[in-house]
Amino acid sequence: MSLYEKLPSDFLIQFYYEVKKMISKGLVSKNMYYELGLIIAAASKRGILLDKPKDFEQHIVHELLMELSN
């Protein structure tokens, strides 16, 4: 269980948008895509659908893609 699964939904969604904004501005490394994937996976388990950036799959590991597809 990731830390993100323990966060309240409203905080999780807010954090998702902040990370996505920082990535788009180049303020954080591309490794933050992994964190974004963990956030999306945690939200998905709650029935919350969050968009993936267009180049998302290029930046995350295969295992995370498999977790997101479940």
N, C-alpha and C positions, 0 to 999 in steps of 0.2 A: 504494500500500500504506500503510495507516494504522499508526501506532505500535502499536495494539492487536493487529494481526496478528503482531507480532514478540514479544509477551509469551507466557510459558509459560501453558498452559491453566488451571492452578490459580490463578495470579495474576490472569488475565483474569476468571475466575468470581468470585473474591473482590472484585475491583475493581467488577464489575457490581453485586454486592449492596451494597457501600458507597455507590456513586453512587445506586442506587435508594432506599436508606435515607435519604440526605441530601435527595433530592428530596421524599420523603414527609414529612419533618420540616420542609420549607421552609428548609433550611439553605443551599441553593444556588439559583441562578436556574433558571428553566424552560429556559434555553438548555442546561442539562446533559442535556436529553432528546436533543439531537443527539449528545453524547458517548456516551450510553447506546445510541443507535442504532448508532454505530460499533462499540461493544463487542459488541452483539448480532450485527452483520454478521460480525465477525471470528470469533466463536464458531460461527456458523452454517456458515461455510466449513470448520470443523473437525468438523462434525457434532454440535456441542453446541447444544441447543435451550434458549434462555433466554426466559422470559416477558416480554412487553411490558406496561408499565403500561396500565391501561384507557384513559387519555386520551393515550396515546403519539402517535397519529396527528395529534392536534390541535397538537402541539408540534414536529414535525420537518418538514423540507422534502420535497417530492415526490421529488427525486432520491434521497434516502436510502431512501424507501419502495421505490423501484424496485430499488435495490441489495439490500435485504433480501429481496425477492421472488425474486431469482435463486438 
